[in-house]
Amino acid sequence: MYDTSDIGVLLGLDVGKGEHRAHGLTPAAKAVYGKRLPNTEPKLRALFEKLLAKFGSVLVIVDQPANIGALPLTVARDAGCQVAYLPAWPAAGPRTSTRARPKPTRATPP
């Protein structure tokens, strides 16, 4: 369990190769940011520093910590943000196995 009592903004990043999708929420669930963000260090740093200045503390949450998610995490840590990783599969719900079932036709009764 992660203690978020001292967090001013939760910033979720859906990381991508060329750009990320960023959504920022306060603990009261008020949206404070929701835009596409280029995958460049200056743009990432500017966003993190702006949110830190306005809200005091930021928790950056990414869905992919390796490869394409490494730059946002590194810049966030360097800017003074806390970081966390949320795997994408739990957010999609439980995995269930489904078997293909043949559909009845005139030749095959139900």
QUIQUIFEN-V438954 format. One record per helix or strand of 3 or more residues. SS is the DSSP state (@ for helix, = for strand). FROM is the first residue (numbers start at 1). TO is the last residue. If there is no record, write none. Layout:
BEGIN
ss->SS from->FROM to->TO
ss->SS from->FROM to->TO
END
This chain:
BEGIN
ss->= from->9 to->14
ss->= from->19 to->25
ss->= from->31 to->38
ss->@ from->41 to->55
ss->= from->58 to->62
ss->@ from->67 to->79
ss->= from->82 to->85
ss->@ from->88 to->91
END
